[in-house]
Amino acid sequence: MNRLYYGDCLAIMQDMPLGSVDLIYLDPPFNSNRDYNAIYKDETGRPLPDQIEAFCDQWTLDDERERAVRQMPILLREAGIGDEVAEFWRLWMNALRRTNPRLLAYLSYMVQRILPMRGILKPTGSLYLHCDPTASHYIKVMLDAIFGHDNFRSEIIWKRSHAHNSARRWGPVHDTIFFYSRTNKYRWNRTYQAYDPDYIDRFFKFDDNDGRGRYWTGDLTGAGKRNGPSGQPWRGHDVAAKGRHWAYAPDELDRLDADNRIYWSKSQSAMPKLKRYLNEAKGIPAQDILADVPSLQRMSASYSESLGYATQKPLKLLERIISASSNHGDTVLDPFCGCATTLEAAHRLGRNWIGIDIAIHAVKRFAKVRLEDRLRLVEGTDFTIEGVPRNLEGARDLWQRDKYHFQKWAVEQVDGFVTTQRGSDGGIDGRLYFARPNFPELRSMVIEVKGGANVGISFVRDLRGVLEREEADMAGLIVMDALGQRQVANFAREMAAAGDLDVMGMAYPRMQILTAEEILDGRRFLTPSVAARGSGQTVLPLSGG
């Protein structure tokens, strides 16, 4: 069954069977400012302030990433990649640490994930990595090291824009797609692209006005003499005298001529030629410069394929890649599936698919828009969504396996945004944004996630301190397990001391708490926007009102 995963592709791919995937297409984040703000707006009805960076691809060489960098030579050796590559990585990372630490952080992130991709590919499998010139030359070196230079197949240039106004450099109008195979026994199906209009005008110059349209004339002969019927004269033309042979048997030549498919020149000495009609031609074999696949931004604003996200790729691009490097019934993986274009293209071409994304907003949004509404797929019958807790047992399992991932799930489940950097949140795991009358910018609730058992009076006081320090309107606490009686009393005291938020005659507690079980039951923090949508909770009236 087709699968859509919520989570980090690294952990998910590490659990996938080796040699289980036929094709991987990935468009990983780097300088892309992925469209999570837009996804969030569609999902919640509330846009984010311009200055908020919610899950943008920000790369810093922090302690966690530095540990990953130092581990790279070990991971490369464990994957069976030669010692010389591991030594090269060590020297390379020392140089980048001084010259471009941000790029080093990104490359280490990618190496961690490309290695398991190599493992889960079948021997006949292929990988396509989509990037832009910002880091493409570094990525090429990385892919050569992991897949081997002998398995490099193509560097595909996709012309995504007609023109770009850059005052002091050549206008950047292309993306790069690297094509690598797992071995030299990879799937390859020749694909075709439409003829360029100039090509048509140059070569398809003839038209007999018989309804068949334009055509060009191709050779009816092949190099070298033949002793059989194909080497004999036909209609007065001795092909053997020219050191050639007919490409068709004489009876087939007669049939073609009777069907007016042979072009006869006015010159008696000129050899007859075959008429090749434009409307019967497949096009030209697809080349490594794709100029015939426009980006969605170059299409009409009302074009039905567009979902309104700047980095969305056109279906035609993914269909060409999937058609070329997989067969019907094969499995296609997109480990950064975003708005799920790859999944739709794979499904339309009869492939099985696996999609992974680290943002629950993307998973929820595009399961609905792409899979259910557009493709008419039914969750549980045609595809499954995995990694999203559906009950308390699943939430507790996620908490025990990966507390940071649980924090992300909990914050995003209540329509919040996680902080962009681990360990640097200053007591904040996320924020939830809402509108207030007479405030031009959105206001926020700071969110902290805890297990429950360790929520003492000092933490509750700290949470109230964060509320005041951040000048936020509200503070929310999410706990895995319900608080004990004493903990509830402590929270109630601080909640009372923090007071209420008065919005248009309604009171909203400035400090609130939700358990994982309550979140799974559909409850949400009580904020002005949530109340306006209807949350299933009771809004407290102002005292005396």
C-alpha positions as CSV (number, residue, x, y, z in Angstrom):
1,M,0.0,0.0,0.0
2,N,1.1,3.6,-0.7
3,R,2.5,5.3,2.4
4,L,2.8,8.9,3.6
5,Y,5.0,9.4,6.6
6,Y,5.2,12.3,9.0
7,G,8.7,12.6,10.4
8,D,12.4,12.9,9.7
9,C,13.3,10.9,6.6
10,L,16.5,9.8,8.2
11,A,14.8,7.8,10.9
12,I,12.2,6.5,8.5
13,M,14.6,5.3,5.8
14,Q,16.8,3.6,8.4
15,D,13.8,1.3,9.1
16,M,13.0,0.6,5.5
17,P,14.2,-2.8,3.9
18,L,17.4,-2.7,1.9
19,G,16.9,-2.8,-1.8
20,S,13.1,-2.0,-1.6
21,V,12.8,1.2,-3.7
22,D,13.1,1.6,-7.5
23,L,13.4,5.3,-7.8
24,I,14.1,8.2,-5.4
25,Y,13.4,11.8,-6.3
26,L,14.3,14.5,-3.8
27,D,14.2,18.2,-3.7
28,P,15.9,18.9,-0.4
29,P,15.8,22.3,1.3
30,F,18.6,24.8,0.8
31,N,18.1,28.5,0.4
32,S,14.6,27.6,-0.6
33,N,12.5,29.2,2.1
34,R,10.1,26.3,1.9
35,D,6.4,27.2,1.8
36,Y,5.4,26.3,5.4
37,N,4.0,29.8,6.0
38,A,1.6,29.3,3.1
39,I,0.7,25.8,4.2
40,Y,0.1,27.0,7.7
41,K,-2.2,29.8,6.3
42,D,-4.2,27.3,4.2
43,E,-4.5,24.9,7.1
44,T,-5.4,27.3,9.9
45,G,-6.7,30.4,8.1
46,R,-4.1,32.5,9.9
47,P,-1.0,33.9,8.1
48,L,2.3,34.4,9.9
49,P,4.0,37.8,10.4
50,D,6.6,38.5,7.7
51,Q,9.4,38.4,10.3
52,I,8.6,34.9,11.5
53,E,10.7,32.1,10.0
54,A,8.8,28.9,10.5
55,F,10.7,25.8,9.5
56,C,12.8,27.6,7.0
57,D,16.0,25.8,6.0
58,Q,18.5,27.6,8.2
59,W,21.8,25.8,8.5
60,T,24.2,26.5,11.4
61,L,27.2,24.5,12.6
62,D,25.9,24.0,16.1
63,D,27.1,21.3,18.5
64,E,24.6,18.7,17.2
65,R,25.6,19.3,13.6
66,E,29.3,19.4,14.5
67,R,29.0,16.0,16.0
68,A,27.4,14.8,12.8
69,V,30.2,16.3,10.8
70,R,32.8,14.5,12.8
71,Q,30.9,11.2,12.5
72,M,30.8,11.3,8.7
73,P,34.1,9.4,8.0
74,I,32.8,6.6,10.3
75,L,29.5,6.5,8.6
76,L,31.1,6.4,5.1
77,R,33.3,3.5,6.1
78,E,30.4,1.6,7.7
79,A,28.5,2.0,4.4
80,G,31.4,0.3,2.6
81,I,32.7,3.4,1.0
82,G,36.5,3.5,0.5
83,D,38.9,4.9,3.1
84,E,40.1,7.4,0.5
85,V,36.6,9.0,0.4
86,A,36.5,9.1,4.2
87,E,39.9,10.8,4.3
88,F,38.8,13.3,1.6
89,W,35.7,14.1,3.7
90,R,37.9,14.8,6.7
91,L,40.1,17.2,4.8
92,W,37.1,18.8,3.1
93,M,35.2,19.4,6.3
94,N,38.3,21.0,7.9
95,A,38.4,23.5,4.9
96,L,34.7,24.2,4.9
97,R,34.6,24.7,8.7
98,R,36.8,27.7,8.2
99,T,35.4,29.0,4.9
100,N,31.7,28.1,4.8
101,P,30.4,26.5,8.0
102,R,26.8,26.9,6.9
103,L,27.4,24.8,3.8
104,L,29.2,22.2,5.9
105,A,26.2,21.9,8.2
106,Y,24.0,21.3,5.1
107,L,26.3,18.8,3.5
108,S,26.6,16.7,6.7
109,Y,22.8,16.7,6.9
110,M,22.6,15.5,3.4
111,V,25.3,12.8,3.7
112,Q,23.4,11.4,6.7
113,R,20.4,10.9,4.5
114,I,21.9,10.1,1.1
115,L,23.7,7.1,2.7
116,P,20.5,5.2,3.6
117,M,19.0,6.2,0.3
118,R,21.8,4.3,-1.5
119,G,21.0,1.3,0.7
120,I,17.3,1.1,0.1
121,L,17.7,1.4,-3.7
122,K,17.4,-1.8,-5.7
123,P,20.4,-2.6,-7.9
124,T,18.3,-1.4,-10.8
125,G,17.3,1.8,-9.0
126,S,18.1,5.4,-9.6
127,L,18.3,8.7,-7.7
128,Y,17.4,12.2,-8.9
129,L,18.5,15.1,-6.7
130,H,17.0,18.5,-7.5
131,C,19.0,21.5,-6.4
132,D,20.0,25.0,-7.5
133,P,23.5,26.4,-8.3
134,T,23.9,27.6,-4.6
135,A,25.4,24.3,-3.6
136,S,25.1,22.1,-6.7
137,H,28.9,21.7,-7.3
138,Y,29.4,20.6,-3.7
139,I,26.4,18.2,-3.9
140,K,27.9,16.6,-7.1
141,V,31.2,15.8,-5.2
142,M,29.1,14.3,-2.4
143,L,27.1,12.1,-4.7
144,D,30.2,11.0,-6.6
145,A,31.7,9.9,-3.2
146,I,28.6,8.0,-2.1
147,F,27.4,6.4,-5.4
148,G,30.7,6.4,-7.3
149,H,31.6,8.5,-10.2
150,D,31.0,5.6,-12.6
151,N,27.3,5.7,-11.6
152,F,26.8,9.3,-12.5
153,R,24.5,9.4,-15.5
154,S,23.4,13.0,-16.2
155,E,23.4,16.5,-15.0
156,I,19.9,17.8,-16.1
157,I,19.4,21.5,-16.5
158,W,15.8,22.6,-16.0
159,K,15.0,26.0,-17.3
160,R,12.4,27.1,-14.8
161,S,12.2,30.8,-15.8
162,H,12.3,32.8,-19.0
163,A,14.2,35.8,-17.5
164,H,15.5,37.0,-14.2
165,N,16.6,40.6,-13.6
166,S,20.1,40.5,-12.0
167,A,22.0,43.7,-12.2
168,R,25.6,42.4,-11.8
169,R,25.5,38.7,-13.0
170,W,23.9,36.4,-15.6
171,G,20.2,36.0,-14.8
172,P,19.7,32.8,-12.8
173,V,16.9,30.9,-14.7
174,H,17.7,27.2,-14.1
175,D,17.8,24.4,-11.5
176,T,20.1,21.4,-11.6
177,I,18.9,17.7,-11.3
178,F,21.6,15.1,-10.7
179,F,20.8,11.6,-12.0
180,Y,22.7,8.7,-10.4
181,S,22.1,4.9,-10.6
182,R,22.8,2.4,-7.9
183,T,24.7,0.1,-10.4
184,N,25.3,0.0,-14.1
185,K,22.2,-2.2,-14.5
186,Y,19.6,0.5,-14.0
187,R,16.2,1.0,-15.5
188,W,16.0,3.3,-18.5
189,N,13.0,4.0,-20.7
190,R,13.6,6.4,-23.5
191,T,11.3,9.4,-23.2
192,Y,10.6,12.1,-25.7
193,Q,10.0,15.8,-25.7
194,A,8.0,17.9,-28.1
195,Y,9.8,19.5,-31.0
196,D,10.8,23.1,-30.7
197,P,8.7,25.4,-32.9
198,D,11.9,26.5,-34.8
199,Y,12.8,22.8,-35.3
200,I,9.4,22.2,-36.8
201,D,9.7,25.2,-39.2
202,R,13.1,24.1,-40.3
203,F,12.4,20.4,-41.0
204,F,8.7,19.7,-41.3
205,K,8.4,21.9,-44.4
206,F,6.1,19.8,-46.6
207,D,2.4,19.4,-46.6
208,D,0.4,17.5,-49.3
209,N,-2.9,19.0,-48.1
210,D,-4.3,15.5,-47.7
211,G,-5.3,16.0,-44.0
212,R,-2.1,14.3,-42.7
213,G,-0.4,17.6,-42.0
214,R,3.2,18.6,-42.1
215,Y,6.1,16.1,-42.7
216,W,9.8,15.9,-43.4
217,T,11.5,13.4,-45.6
218,G,13.8,10.7,-44.2
219,D,16.1,8.1,-45.7
220,L,14.6,4.9,-47.1
221,T,18.0,3.2,-47.2
222,G,20.7,1.9,-44.8
223,A,24.5,1.7,-45.1
224,G,26.0,-1.4,-46.7
225,K,25.0,-3.8,-49.4
226,R,22.7,-6.7,-48.9
227,N,22.4,-9.9,-51.1
228,G,18.7,-10.4,-50.4
229,P,15.5,-8.6,-51.6
230,S,16.5,-5.4,-49.8
231,G,19.6,-5.2,-52.0
232,Q,17.7,-5.4,-55.3
233,P,16.7,-2.5,-57.5
234,W,13.2,-1.0,-56.9
235,R,11.3,1.3,-59.2
236,G,14.4,1.9,-61.3
237,H,16.6,2.8,-58.4
238,D,19.7,0.5,-57.9
239,V,20.4,0.9,-54.2
240,A,23.4,-1.5,-54.3
241,A,25.2,0.7,-56.8
242,K,25.3,3.4,-54.1
243,G,26.7,0.9,-51.6
244,R,23.5,0.8,-49.6
245,H,20.3,-1.3,-49.1
246,W,16.6,-0.7,-48.8
247,A,15.4,-0.2,-45.2
248,Y,12.2,-2.1,-46.1
249,A,11.4,-5.2,-48.1
250,P,10.1,-4.5,-51.7
251,D,6.5,-5.4,-50.8
252,E,6.6,-3.0,-47.9
253,L,8.0,-0.3,-50.1
254,D,5.0,-0.9,-52.5
255,R,2.6,-0.7,-49.6
256,L,4.1,2.6,-48.4
257,D,4.0,4.1,-51.9
258,A,0.4,3.0,-52.3
259,D,-0.4,4.9,-49.1
260,N,1.3,8.0,-50.4
261,R,4.1,7.8,-47.8
262,I,7.0,7.9,-50.2
263,Y,8.3,11.2,-51.5
264,W,9.4,11.3,-55.1
265,S,11.7,14.1,-56.2
266,K,11.3,15.8,-59.5
267,S,14.9,14.7,-60.3
268,Q,14.9,11.2,-61.8
269,S,18.3,10.5,-60.2
270,A,17.2,11.4,-56.7
271,M,16.4,8.5,-54.4
272,P,12.9,8.3,-53.0
273,K,12.4,9.2,-49.3
274,L,10.0,8.3,-46.5
275,K,7.5,10.9,-45.4
276,R,7.6,11.3,-41.6
277,Y,4.6,13.1,-40.4
278,L,4.7,15.5,-37.5
279,N,1.5,14.2,-35.9
280,E,2.9,10.7,-35.9
281,A,6.3,11.6,-34.5
282,K,7.1,10.9,-30.8
283,G,9.3,14.0,-30.6
284,I,13.0,14.1,-30.0
285,P,14.6,11.9,-27.3
286,A,14.6,13.9,-24.0
287,Q,17.8,15.9,-23.7
288,D,19.6,17.0,-20.5
289,I,18.5,20.6,-21.0
290,L,14.7,20.7,-20.2
291,A,13.4,23.9,-21.7
292,D,9.9,22.6,-22.6
293,V,8.7,22.1,-19.0
294,P,7.6,25.5,-17.7
295,S,7.5,26.2,-14.0
296,L,4.0,26.8,-12.5
297,Q,4.9,30.5,-12.2
298,R,5.2,30.7,-16.0
299,M,1.8,29.2,-16.4
300,S,-1.5,30.9,-16.1
301,A,-2.4,31.9,-12.6
302,S,-5.6,30.0,-12.9
303,Y,-3.9,26.8,-14.0
304,S,-5.6,24.0,-12.1
305,E,-2.3,22.2,-11.1
306,S,-1.0,25.1,-9.0
307,L,-1.6,24.9,-5.3
308,G,-0.2,28.4,-4.7
309,Y,3.3,27.5,-3.4
310,A,6.4,29.1,-4.9
311,T,8.6,26.0,-4.9
312,Q,6.0,23.6,-6.3
313,K,7.3,21.6,-9.2
314,P,5.2,20.9,-12.3
315,L,3.7,17.4,-12.7
316,K,5.2,17.2,-16.2
317,L,8.7,17.4,-14.8
318,L,8.1,14.6,-12.4
319,E,6.2,12.5,-14.9
320,R,9.2,12.7,-17.3
321,I,11.6,11.6,-14.6
322,I,9.4,8.8,-13.3
323,S,8.6,7.5,-16.8
324,A,12.3,7.4,-17.7
325,S,13.6,5.6,-14.7
326,S,10.8,3.3,-13.4
327,N,8.3,0.8,-14.7
328,H,4.6,0.3,-14.0
329,G,4.3,-1.2,-10.5
330,D,7.7,0.1,-9.3
331,T,8.1,2.0,-6.0
332,V,8.9,5.7,-6.0
333,L,10.2,7.5,-2.9
334,D,10.2,11.2,-2.2
335,P,11.9,11.8,1.2
336,F,11.1,15.5,1.1
337,C,7.7,15.3,-0.5
338,G,6.4,18.8,0.5
339,C,3.3,19.4,-1.6
340,A,3.3,15.8,-2.9
341,T,3.8,16.5,-6.6
342,T,6.0,13.3,-6.9
343,L,3.3,11.2,-5.3
344,E,0.6,12.4,-7.7
345,A,2.8,11.9,-10.7
346,A,3.8,8.4,-9.5
347,H,0.2,7.5,-8.9
348,R,-1.0,8.7,-12.3
349,L,1.7,6.6,-14.0
350,G,0.8,3.4,-12.1
351,R,3.7,3.4,-9.7
352,N,3.6,2.7,-5.9
353,W,4.8,5.6,-3.8
354,I,6.2,6.5,-0.5
355,G,6.3,10.1,0.7
356,I,8.0,11.6,3.8
357,D,7.8,15.1,5.2
358,I,8.9,16.6,8.5
359,A,6.0,19.1,8.7
360,I,2.6,17.9,9.9
361,H,1.0,20.9,8.2
362,A,2.3,19.6,4.8
363,V,1.2,16.0,5.5
364,K,-2.3,17.0,6.6
365,R,-2.8,19.6,3.9
366,F,-1.7,17.5,0.9
367,A,-3.2,14.2,2.0
368,K,-6.4,16.1,1.7
369,V,-5.8,18.3,-1.4
370,R,-3.6,15.9,-3.5
371,L,-4.6,12.4,-2.5
372,E,-8.2,12.6,-1.4
373,D,-9.7,15.5,-3.4
374,R,-7.6,15.4,-6.6
375,L,-6.9,11.7,-6.9
376,R,-10.0,10.4,-5.1
377,L,-7.9,8.1,-2.9
378,V,-9.2,6.8,0.4
379,E,-7.0,6.7,3.5
380,G,-6.8,3.2,4.8
381,T,-7.7,1.7,1.5
382,D,-5.4,3.4,-1.1
383,F,-2.8,4.8,1.2
384,T,-1.8,5.1,4.9
385,I,-0.5,8.0,6.9
386,E,2.2,6.8,9.4
387,G,4.1,8.5,12.1
388,V,1.2,10.6,13.3
389,P,-0.1,9.4,16.6
390,R,-3.8,8.4,16.4
391,N,-4.3,7.4,20.0
392,L,-2.7,7.8,23.4
393,E,-0.6,4.6,23.0
394,G,0.9,6.0,19.8
395,A,1.6,9.4,21.4
396,R,3.4,7.7,24.3
397,D,5.4,5.5,21.9
398,L,6.5,8.7,20.0
399,W,7.4,10.4,23.3
400,Q,9.6,7.4,24.4
401,R,11.3,7.1,21.0
402,D,12.0,10.7,20.2
403,K,11.0,13.5,22.6
404,Y,12.0,16.2,20.1
405,H,9.7,14.7,17.5
406,F,6.9,14.4,20.0
407,Q,7.4,18.1,20.8
408,K,7.0,18.9,17.0
409,W,3.9,16.8,16.7
410,A,2.3,18.3,19.8
411,V,3.0,21.9,18.8
412,E,2.0,21.5,15.2
413,Q,-1.1,19.5,16.2
414,V,-2.5,22.6,18.0
415,D,-1.8,24.7,14.9
416,G,1.5,26.1,16.3
417,F,5.0,26.3,14.9
418,V,8.0,24.7,16.4
419,T,11.1,26.8,17.1
420,T,13.6,26.5,14.2
421,Q,16.6,25.5,16.3
422,R,16.9,22.7,18.8
423,G,18.1,23.6,22.3
424,S,18.2,27.3,21.6
425,D,14.5,28.1,22.4
426,G,15.0,29.8,25.8
427,G,12.2,27.7,27.3
428,I,10.0,27.9,24.2
429,D,9.2,24.8,22.1
430,G,6.8,26.6,19.8
431,R,4.4,29.5,19.2
432,L,0.8,29.8,18.2
433,Y,-0.2,32.9,16.4
434,F,-3.6,34.6,16.5
435,A,-5.2,37.9,15.5
436,R,-6.5,40.6,18.0
437,P,-8.6,43.7,17.1
438,N,-6.6,46.9,16.9
439,F,-3.2,45.1,16.6
440,P,-1.7,45.3,13.1
441,E,0.5,42.2,13.7
442,L,-0.5,38.8,14.9
443,R,-0.1,38.1,18.6
444,S,1.3,34.9,20.0
445,M,1.1,32.1,22.6
446,V,4.4,30.6,23.7
447,I,4.2,26.8,24.0
448,E,6.2,24.5,26.1
449,V,6.0,20.7,25.9
450,K,6.8,18.4,28.9
451,G,6.3,14.8,30.0
452,G,4.0,15.6,32.9
453,A,5.7,13.9,35.8
454,N,8.5,16.4,35.9
455,V,6.3,19.5,36.0
456,G,7.1,21.0,39.4
457,I,6.3,24.4,40.9
458,S,9.6,25.8,39.7
459,F,8.8,25.0,36.1
460,V,5.3,26.5,36.3
461,R,6.8,29.7,37.6
462,D,9.4,29.6,34.9
463,L,6.7,29.3,32.3
464,R,5.0,32.3,33.7
465,G,8.4,34.1,33.6
466,V,8.7,33.2,29.9
467,L,5.3,34.6,29.3
468,E,6.3,38.0,30.7
469,R,9.9,37.9,29.2
470,E,8.7,37.3,25.7
471,E,5.9,39.9,26.0
472,A,3.6,37.2,24.7
473,D,-0.2,37.4,25.2
474,M,-0.5,33.8,26.4
475,A,1.5,30.7,27.4
476,G,0.5,27.1,26.8
477,L,1.8,23.9,28.4
478,I,1.4,20.5,26.7
479,V,2.0,17.4,28.8
480,M,2.3,13.8,27.8
481,D,0.6,12.6,30.9
482,A,-2.0,14.3,33.1
483,L,-0.7,16.3,36.1
484,G,-1.1,15.0,39.6
485,Q,-3.4,16.8,42.1
486,R,-0.6,18.9,43.6
487,Q,0.8,19.9,40.2
488,V,-2.7,20.9,39.1
489,A,-3.0,23.1,42.2
490,N,0.4,24.7,41.5
491,F,-0.6,25.5,37.9
492,A,-4.0,26.9,38.9
493,R,-2.3,29.4,41.3
494,E,0.1,30.6,38.6
495,M,-2.8,30.6,36.1
496,A,-4.8,32.9,38.4
497,A,-1.8,35.1,39.0
498,A,-1.2,35.5,35.2
499,G,-4.8,36.6,34.8
500,D,-7.0,36.7,31.7
501,L,-6.7,38.2,28.2
502,D,-9.6,40.5,27.5
503,V,-10.7,40.5,23.9
504,M,-14.0,42.0,22.8
505,G,-15.8,41.2,26.1
506,M,-14.4,37.6,26.4
507,A,-11.8,36.4,28.8
508,Y,-9.1,33.9,27.8
509,P,-6.8,32.5,30.5
510,R,-3.3,33.7,29.7
511,M,-1.8,30.4,30.9
512,Q,-3.4,27.1,29.7
513,I,-2.6,23.4,29.7
514,L,-3.5,20.5,27.5
515,T,-2.7,16.8,27.7
516,A,-1.8,14.6,24.8
517,E,-5.1,12.8,25.3
518,E,-7.0,16.0,25.1
519,I,-5.2,17.0,21.9
520,L,-6.0,13.6,20.4
521,D,-9.7,14.2,21.4
522,G,-9.7,17.4,19.3
523,R,-9.3,20.0,22.1
524,R,-7.1,23.1,21.4
525,F,-5.8,26.1,23.3
526,L,-8.4,28.7,23.8
527,T,-7.3,31.8,21.9
528,P,-9.4,34.4,20.1
529,S,-8.9,32.9,16.7
530,V,-9.6,29.3,17.9
531,A,-12.7,30.5,19.7
532,A,-14.0,32.1,16.6
533,R,-13.6,28.9,14.6
534,G,-15.2,26.8,17.4
535,S,-13.0,24.6,19.5
536,G,-15.4,22.7,21.6
537,Q,-14.3,24.6,24.7
538,T,-16.2,27.1,26.7
539,V,-15.1,30.7,26.7
540,L,-15.0,32.1,30.2
541,P,-17.0,35.3,30.6
542,L,-15.4,38.4,32.1
543,S,-16.0,38.7,35.8
544,G,-19.1,40.7,36.5
545,G,-20.2,40.4,32.9
